[in-house]
Amino acid sequence: MKMIHEHKAQKIQMQRDHQELIQAAVNKPHHLPLVRSQCSNEMEALEGRLEDELKRKDMKIILELDQKVFDQQNLLQQAGIPGFCVTNNPQEIQLQMLMLKFIVRLGEMSVPP
C-alpha cells in the first residue's frame, strides 16, 4: 500500500508541476503545444517507470512466496509426512494445501476421553 500511495503522490506532484508549466506558457501561445507535448511525454515516462517498479515488487513477492512453499514442502517431507515432497506442480501443491487443511482440522478436534 505504501508504494501505491507514493506512486499516487508522484503523479499528483507531476500534474501540479505540469499545470504550472502550462500556466506559464499561456502568455506564449506558440510554446503551449510544445509544453503540453513535453508534459504528456513526462507523464507517460513516469507511468511506465511506476508500472515497472510495481511489476518488480510483485515478482519479488511471488519469489518470496515460492521460497516459503519450498521450505514448507521440504520440512514436511523431512518430517516423513506422506504426500509431501518438493514440487512446482500446481496440482500437487493444491493437493498438499488440502492435506494441510485436513491435518489442521484434525489437530483442532477434541478427542473424547
Secondary structure, 3 states (H helix, E strand, C coil): CHHHHHHHHHHHHHHHHHHHHHHHHCCCCCCHHHHHHHHHHHHHHHHHHHHHHHHHHHHHHHHHHHHHHHHHHHHHHHCCCCCCCCCCCHHHHHHHHHHHHHHHHHHHCCCCC
